[in-house]
């Protein structure tokens, strides 16, 4: 499974809403799908577990990780260090 799909599945799991699966666009802001600050932190925790990485504080904001594409870019950078 590629990282983009894995991130998508984590967001769907955190939001507990499988109905958004058909509407996800990787470049749209996460807020569009109902990601609030609590869901964002839950997503970060799940990402760290799933990819076995620690996401630096620098990335822990909606500005840095606003879309699935930006999350995947962050994860790819951490994995390929």
Buried (B, 14 or more C-beta within 10 A) or exposed (E): EEBBEBBBBBBBBBBEEEEBEEEBEEEBEBEEBEBEEEBBEBBBEBBBEBBEBEBEEEBEEBEBBBBBBBBBBBBEEBEEE
